[in-house]
Amino acid sequence: MALSVSALVLFAILCIIFIRNKQMKIPHAIVAALFGFMLHETTMATSINSLLANLAHSISSITGG
């Protein structure tokens, strides 16, 4: 669960940066969020979650945390 919250915060920060830099408009952010919610409903959600968990573990082991 902590990984999901951290990823959510990271993506939210990236969206805010893109919106402030006028690289991503509000409709694009809404579509991206809706895509994430729709992707969560698919069978790929488990694979993506596993990939993100493995990536976080790899980064954690590299940084020594």
C-alpha positions as CSV (number, residue, x, y, z in Angstrom):
1,M,0.0,0.0,0.0
2,A,2.8,2.4,0.8
3,L,4.2,1.9,-2.7
4,S,0.8,2.8,-4.3
5,V,0.5,6.0,-2.2
6,S,4.1,7.0,-3.0
7,A,3.5,6.4,-6.8
8,L,0.3,8.3,-6.6
9,V,2.0,11.2,-5.0
10,L,4.9,11.1,-7.5
11,F,2.5,11.1,-10.5
12,A,0.4,13.9,-8.9
13,I,3.6,16.0,-8.5
14,L,4.6,15.3,-12.1
15,C,1.1,16.3,-13.3
16,I,1.3,19.5,-11.3
17,I,4.7,20.4,-12.7
18,F,3.5,19.7,-16.3
19,I,0.4,21.8,-15.7
20,R,2.4,24.7,-14.3
21,N,4.9,24.6,-17.2
22,K,1.9,24.6,-19.6
23,Q,3.1,21.2,-21.0
24,M,0.0,19.4,-19.8
25,K,-3.5,20.9,-19.9
26,I,-6.2,20.1,-17.4
27,P,-8.1,17.8,-19.9
28,H,-4.9,15.8,-20.5
29,A,-4.5,15.3,-16.7
30,I,-8.1,14.2,-16.4
31,V,-7.7,11.7,-19.2
32,A,-4.5,10.4,-17.7
33,A,-6.2,9.9,-14.3
34,L,-9.2,8.2,-15.9
35,F,-6.9,6.0,-17.8
36,G,-5.2,5.0,-14.5
37,F,-8.6,4.1,-13.0
38,M,-9.6,2.1,-16.0
39,L,-6.2,0.3,-16.1
40,H,-6.7,-0.6,-12.5
41,E,-9.8,-2.6,-13.5
42,T,-8.0,-4.8,-16.1
43,T,-6.0,-8.0,-15.6
44,M,-2.8,-6.1,-16.3
45,A,-3.1,-4.3,-13.0
46,T,-1.5,-7.2,-11.1
47,S,1.4,-7.3,-13.5
48,I,1.9,-3.6,-13.4
49,N,1.8,-3.6,-9.6
50,S,4.3,-6.4,-9.5
51,L,6.6,-4.5,-11.9
52,L,6.4,-1.4,-9.8
53,A,7.1,-3.3,-6.6
54,N,10.1,-5.0,-8.2
55,L,11.4,-1.6,-9.5
56,A,11.0,0.0,-6.0
57,H,12.8,-2.9,-4.4
58,S,15.6,-2.6,-6.9
59,I,16.0,1.1,-6.4
60,S,15.8,0.5,-2.6
61,S,18.6,-2.0,-2.8
62,I,20.8,0.2,-5.0
63,T,20.4,3.2,-2.6
64,G,21.1,1.0,0.4
65,G,17.7,1.6,2.0
